[in-house]
Amino acid sequence: MKKYHGSSSLKKYCFASFLSLSIALGFSATSTADEGEWRPEGPVRIIMHTSAGGSADVFIRTVAESLEPKIGQTIAVINSPGGAGATQMARVRSANPDGLTLAVNTLSHFTGMLTNLKGTFSIEDFSWIATAQSDPNLIWTRTGSDIEDINDLVEEARARDGRVAVGGFGPVGSTQHIALRMLEKAADVEFEWVAFNSTPDIVAAVLGGHVDVGMSNLSGAQAYFEAGRLQGLGVHGAERVDGLDDVATLEEQGFDVDSSWVQVRGIFGPAGMPMELQQQIADAFHEAMRSEHYQNYARNAGVTDTWMGPEEYTAFAHQISEVAKAQLEE
């Protein structure tokens, strides 16, 4: 299995800059009377790239509950998995740029346009409207497994000559797959990557014994941790995750990975959306995220709020694509 090493310092600088900028902009993203508020003229469709129940799906359904009364319209969340995002992206690209069709993206959209979706979609095909969340990836397995931490996982991979199956979202080159590549490099081992379309699918495969280990963010698998059915092995991030305080980071367990490579969720739409409309939509989402209902969910899910608007997010889309390209090419 070819290793993609990447430039750790470049990734850390770019991603740290993005997070610092988004936090700094957090309380400047509120709509003003001069700019106007987003008042869509009909129901809003939000197209998902995953099946129901995954981390991104839980996010958008939660924020929609606070967003609907603000905009005065219903929000229909439509799950359209397939092709590692291709099915969703095709529907978004062909939609009218009127703000009535939006979608949720993760970093896998950017890595996908460099790998399996290269030549099919590009950054310019879409409007990158707002960021909303960032959170680290977790590596976990079913409770009672002999694999209890990352060192056990690495030793198992060595003993089985790379035949330890790790399930995660998206194909080779996805965000989670890149994170696993970083662990492979740090530990000098190989794993078998198994792609899925949502976190619930990964959980089902792990609990059913079809794959050894899963990777995801906490929110999509949280109920299974709370029920005692999953046990954490490691956190691919700078800090431990609230609610899983006993699960150490990969770096704490002795593996030198880029802890800044975390998941990001944002809102995007078809190309050609007027910048004023994009800003109004970003403001509306960010205001809904400040609701008590949303904040309770976000803190329990262990995610970090991010607040980029369309100009910043578009710049970030190009920036992170260059970072991912460097990672994939080495």
C-alpha positions in Angstrom: 0.0 0.0 0.0 1.6 3.3 -1.1 2.3 5.8 1.6 1.2 9.5 1.3 3.4 11.4 3.7 2.6 15.0 3.0 4.1 18.1 4.5 3.1 18.2 8.2 4.3 21.7 8.8 2.3 23.0 5.7 -0.9 21.3 6.8 -0.5 22.5 10.4 0.0 26.1 9.3 -2.8 26.1 6.8 -5.3 24.4 9.1 -4.4 26.4 12.2 -4.7 29.6 10.2 -8.2 28.5 9.0 -9.4 27.7 12.5 -8.0 30.9 14.0 -9.6 33.0 11.3 -13.0 31.2 11.7 -13.0 31.8 15.5 -12.0 35.4 15.1 -14.8 35.9 12.6 -17.4 34.1 14.8 -19.2 37.1 16.2 -19.0 39.3 13.1 -21.2 37.1 11.0 -24.6 38.3 12.2 -27.0 39.8 9.7 -27.5 43.5 9.8 -30.5 45.5 8.7 -28.6 47.0 5.8 -27.6 43.6 4.4 -31.1 42.1 5.0 -32.0 38.7 6.2 -32.5 35.5 4.3 -36.1 35.0 3.4 -36.5 32.1 1.0 -39.6 32.2 -1.1 -40.3 28.5 -0.7 -39.2 25.4 1.2 -35.5 24.8 1.3 -33.9 21.4 0.3 -30.7 20.4 1.9 -29.1 17.5 0.1 -26.9 15.1 2.1 -24.1 13.0 0.8 -24.6 10.4 3.5 -27.4 8.1 4.8 -29.5 9.2 7.7 -27.9 9.0 11.1 -24.4 10.0 10.4 -22.5 12.9 12.0 -23.2 15.3 9.2 -26.9 14.2 9.0 -27.3 14.8 12.8 -25.7 18.2 12.5 -28.0 19.5 9.7 -31.2 18.1 11.2 -30.3 19.7 14.5 -29.5 23.2 13.1 -32.6 23.0 10.9 -34.8 22.9 13.9 -33.5 26.3 15.0 -33.2 27.7 11.4 -36.8 27.0 10.2 -38.6 29.5 12.5 -35.9 32.1 11.6 -36.4 31.9 7.9 -40.1 31.2 7.9 -39.9 28.1 5.7 -39.7 24.4 6.1 -36.4 22.6 5.5 -36.4 19.2 3.9 -33.2 17.2 4.5 -32.8 14.8 1.6 -30.3 11.9 2.0 -28.7 11.2 -1.4 -25.7 8.9 -0.7 -23.7 7.3 -3.4 -20.4 7.6 -5.3 -18.7 9.0 -2.3 -20.6 12.3 -2.7 -21.0 12.2 -6.4 -24.8 11.7 -6.3 -25.3 14.6 -4.0 -22.9 16.9 -5.8 -24.5 16.2 -9.2 -27.9 17.2 -7.8 -26.5 20.4 -6.3 -24.6 21.4 -9.4 -27.7 21.2 -11.5 -29.9 23.2 -9.1 -31.0 26.8 -9.6 -28.7 29.2 -7.7 -31.7 30.7 -5.8 -30.8 29.4 -2.3 -33.6 26.8 -2.3 -31.2 23.9 -2.8 -28.2 23.7 -0.5 -26.0 20.9 0.8 -23.6 19.9 3.5 -20.0 19.1 2.7 -17.1 17.7 4.6 -13.4 17.7 3.8 -14.0 14.6 1.8 -15.6 16.7 -0.9 -12.3 18.5 -1.4 -10.2 15.3 -1.3 -12.7 13.6 -3.6 -12.3 16.2 -6.3 -8.6 15.3 -6.3 -9.1 11.5 -6.4 -12.1 9.5 -7.5 -14.1 12.6 -8.6 -11.3 14.3 -10.3 -12.4 15.7 -13.7 -16.0 15.2 -12.7 -16.4 18.1 -10.2 -14.3 21.1 -9.4 -14.4 23.8 -6.7 -15.7 26.2 -9.3 -18.8 24.1 -9.8 -20.2 25.2 -6.4 -20.7 28.2 -4.1 -18.9 27.7 -0.7 -21.2 29.5 1.7 -20.3 28.9 5.3 -18.4 26.6 7.7 -20.2 25.3 10.8 -18.2 22.6 12.6 -14.9 21.0 13.1 -14.2 17.8 15.1 -11.6 15.1 15.3 -11.8 11.6 14.0 -12.0 8.7 16.4 -10.7 5.2 16.0 -12.9 2.6 17.8 -14.0 -1.0 17.9 -16.7 -3.1 19.5 -16.7 -3.4 23.3 -14.9 -6.6 24.5 -12.4 -6.7 21.6 -8.9 -7.7 22.4 -7.8 -4.4 20.7 -7.9 -1.9 23.5 -5.8 1.0 22.2 -3.8 2.1 19.2 -0.7 0.1 20.2 -2.8 -3.0 20.2 -4.2 -2.1 16.8 -0.7 -1.6 15.4 0.5 -4.9 16.8 -2.5 -6.6 15.4 -1.7 -5.1 11.9 1.8 -6.4 12.1 0.8 -9.8 13.3 -1.8 -10.1 10.5 0.4 -8.6 7.8 -1.8 -5.6 7.1 -5.1 -7.6 7.0 -6.8 -5.6 9.7 -9.9 -4.0 8.1 -10.6 -0.4 9.0 -14.0 1.0 8.0 -14.5 4.7 7.3 -16.4 7.1 5.2 -15.4 7.5 1.5 -13.0 5.8 -0.8 -9.2 5.9 -0.9 -8.2 9.6 -0.6 -11.2 10.6 1.7 -10.5 12.7 4.8 -10.7 9.7 7.1 -8.6 7.6 4.8 -5.9 10.3 4.8 -6.0 10.3 8.6 -5.4 6.5 8.5 -2.5 7.0 6.1 -0.9 9.3 8.7 -1.1 6.5 11.3 0.3 4.0 8.9 3.3 6.2 8.3 3.8 6.9 11.9 3.6 3.3 12.9 5.2 1.8 9.8 2.3 -0.6 9.2 -0.5 -1.1 6.7 -4.2 -1.5 7.1 -7.0 -2.6 4.8 -9.4 0.3 4.1 -13.1 -0.5 3.7 -15.3 2.4 2.4 -18.8 3.1 3.7 -21.5 5.7 3.0 -22.3 6.7 6.5 -21.3 6.2 10.2 -24.2 3.9 11.0 -23.1 1.6 8.2 -19.6 1.6 9.7 -20.9 0.9 13.2 -23.1 -2.0 11.9 -20.1 -3.5 10.1 -17.9 -3.3 13.3 -20.6 -4.7 15.6 -21.3 -7.5 13.1 -17.6 -8.4 12.9 -17.3 -7.6 9.2 -14.5 -5.1 9.8 -12.2 -5.0 12.8 -12.1 -1.2 13.5 -14.1 1.9 12.6 -13.3 5.5 12.1 -15.8 8.4 12.5 -16.5 11.5 14.4 -18.2 11.1 17.8 -21.7 12.4 17.0 -22.6 9.7 14.6 -21.5 6.9 16.9 -22.2 8.6 20.3 -25.3 6.5 21.1 -23.3 3.3 20.8 -20.6 4.6 23.1 -23.3 5.6 25.6 -24.9 2.2 25.3 -21.5 0.6 26.0 -21.4 -1.2 22.7 -18.3 0.6 21.3 -14.9 1.3 22.9 -12.5 4.1 21.8 -9.0 3.3 20.8 -7.6 6.8 20.0 -8.4 10.3 19.0 -6.8 11.8 15.9 -6.8 15.4 17.2 -4.9 17.7 19.4 -7.0 17.0 22.5 -9.2 14.3 24.0 -12.9 14.4 23.2 -15.4 15.5 25.9 -17.4 12.5 27.1 -14.6 10.1 26.1 -12.0 11.4 28.5 -10.3 8.0 28.9 -9.5 7.7 25.2 -6.0 9.2 24.6 -5.0 11.0 21.4 -2.7 9.2 18.9 0.1 11.5 19.9 -0.3 10.7 23.6 0.0 7.0 22.6 3.3 7.7 20.9 2.3 8.2 17.2 3.5 11.4 15.5 0.5 12.3 13.3 -0.7 15.7 12.1 -3.3 16.4 14.8 -4.6 19.4 12.9 -6.2 17.1 10.2 -9.7 17.2 11.6 -13.2 17.0 10.0 -14.9 20.2 8.8 -18.6 20.6 7.9 -19.9 23.4 5.9 -22.8 24.6 3.7 -22.5 24.9 -0.1 -24.7 25.4 -3.1 -24.6 25.5 -6.9 -22.3 27.9 -8.6 -23.7 31.4 -9.6 -25.3 32.2 -6.3 -25.2 36.0 -5.7 -22.7 36.9 -3.0 -25.3 38.9 -1.1 -27.5 35.8 -1.0 -24.6 33.6 0.1 -23.8 36.0 3.0 -27.4 36.1 4.1 -27.6 32.3 4.2 -24.3 32.1 6.1 -25.6 34.6 8.6 -28.8 32.7 9.1 -27.0 29.4 9.7 -24.6 31.0 12.1 -27.4 32.7 14.1 -29.2 29.3 14.3 -26.1 27.7 15.6 -26.1 30.2 18.6 -29.4 28.8 19.8 -29.5 27.0 23.1 -30.9 23.9 21.4 -28.0 23.7 18.9 -25.3 24.6 21.4 -26.5 21.8 23.8 -26.1 19.3 20.9 -22.8 20.7 19.7 -21.2 20.6 23.2 -22.4 17.0 23.9 -21.2 15.9 20.4 -17.7 17.3 21.1 -17.6 19.5 18.0 -16.1 23.0 17.7 -18.1 25.8 16.1 -16.6 27.5 13.1 -17.9 30.7 11.5 -16.5 31.4 8.0 -18.7 33.2 5.5 -18.6 32.8 1.7 -15.4 34.8 1.0 -13.4 33.1 3.7 -14.8 29.6 2.9 -14.1 29.9 -0.8 -10.5 30.8 0.0 -10.2 27.9 2.4 -11.6 25.5 -0.2 -8.7 26.3 -2.5 -6.2 26.3 0.3 -7.2 23.0 1.8 -7.3 21.4 -1.6 -3.6 22.3 -2.1 -2.8 20.8 1.3 -4.6 17.6 0.4 -3.0 17.5 -3.0 0.4 17.6 -1.3 -0.6 14.8 1.1 -1.9 12.6 -1.7 1.1 13.1 -4.0 3.8 12.0 -1.6 
